[in-house]
């Protein structure tokens, strides 16, 4: 474990989603390390590094592709022990200052609540802020994420693993609902940040059909809106 008073902030990159999630989950469980997010493409990695600047990038790419951040190569054939040994030799520099495009810790708090599907009033109550202040936070957060809605924000958060929760074990199989192909299609559309009308257009079905199928999806996931559906689907491992 690094000899430091703060955790090493890590951005994890792999071209394979399962590898990315597995490595990030493993690192999250180690003391002294904090995974700030994950990425499966170079564009997402660069976005992640802007939004949540890491101390080091663990990834399957060349160092020159992530200028300004030390790179620890992620080699599937080398094993996790070798990866940990490499991380222990990383020398931590000063904590990256929050730049104009980065999310502050307070904005991350607001973002986590927003993506859980809570209204501005409920977020304000939870964080002891005024609803007006929460709305202003949301406006700044959406601008940094490059989105226009809560669902689009939740899609970016899910894609980049920006809001991570401690692993509490494997979700029991009987607790994972069985979705139809259409429900999976709608869930995938929500994960892309698309509106109900955009979902209908992409699937070639009527808006009313999407709304009907979506209600059934919400019922199975025990949620009330698209942002909550996305968060719960991510927790249950339904997003692939």
Secondary structure, DSSP 8 states (H G I E B T S, - for coil): --SSSS-EEEEEE-SSHHHHHHHHHHHHTSTTEEEEEEESSHHHHHHHHHHS--SEEEESS-GGGSTTSEEEE--TTT-HHHHHHHHHT----S-----TTS--HHHHHHHHHHHTT--HHHHHHHHT--HHHHHHHHHHHHHHHT-SSHHHHHHHHHHHT-S---------GGGS----HHHHHHHHHHHTT--HHHHHHHHTS-HHHHHHHHHHHHHHHT-SSHHHHHHHHHHHT---
